[in-house]
Amino acid sequence: MSKTSLPTKLEIVEGLMQTPPAISPKYFYDARGSALFEQITRLTEYYPTRIEREIMATHAAAIAANVGTGCTLIEPGAGNCEKAKILCELIAPACFVAVDISEEFLHQSVKELRLALPTIDIRAVAGDLNREIALPADLPRQQRLLYYPGSSIGNFDPAQALALLSRMRGLLDDDGALLIGVDLLKDLAVLDAAYNDAAGVTAAFNLNLLQHVNQLTGSDFDVAQWRHLAFFNSTESRIEMHLVAATDTLVRWPGGGRSFVRGERIHTENSYKYRVEDFVALLSRAGFPRTQVWTDERGWFAVMLARP
């Protein structure tokens, strides 16, 4: 892993010192965190990946017809590139650009994808979705398709989501499009199980964040003193994930530290759940007024193709 920049350390420390404390979910994704998330996507309780895949398979012909072939495909938050591989096989892009914050994991994923799809120009770009993404200078602006699956947009509060979608619009010309996965409101028991799986993989993923923070900042979090907590906040229409101090504890890092009392929480992630009409309105505000929507039979998840 590359040396952490001072702004990254300051961002994490500032989050820990605020009230209530928080750590950005982008720091989940070191190599182990990325691997744990891939395990989560294969859990029985974690429906989004499975249902999104079903929607893409059921409506593959319609999606391909609307997207066309030969585009430049760009996936922010590409992870293991598994979903992009399926889409590449469907629409045969001229070029695929994988963007992710976890640089080591990204380059390994892209290496494997190049072996599987040798006829496509495949690139890797390390980037933070919270900032402007610097794409290769020789990348054509025409016929770009941004691909943002998995309802990752749900990790951003509505104002942040609007800002991100607006930045995505800025990466496209008027002939471009955004293909995005959106998790929808559903029964509370289904939501709760998805973020509190019986095997404890989500808990391990959440707790691994502290190990990553230790590496990034030189802090001394003792993971054994923290517990995973996830619940649905009906007022905000979101799942919240927190780390809860199991005992009074003092955490130190170079130049500072903070005491946490038993039961105090560090907010690590939100996952907003939308109504279709509300997300379509959000897309329109971001500069995507034309939207096609495909959902599963139960209306648990949506795949949307949005155009300027």
Summary of the structure (lengths in Angstrom):
residues: 308
radius of gyration: 19.4
end to end distance: 37.6
largest distance: 58.0
contacts: 987
relative contact order: 0.17
helix: 41%
strand: 26%
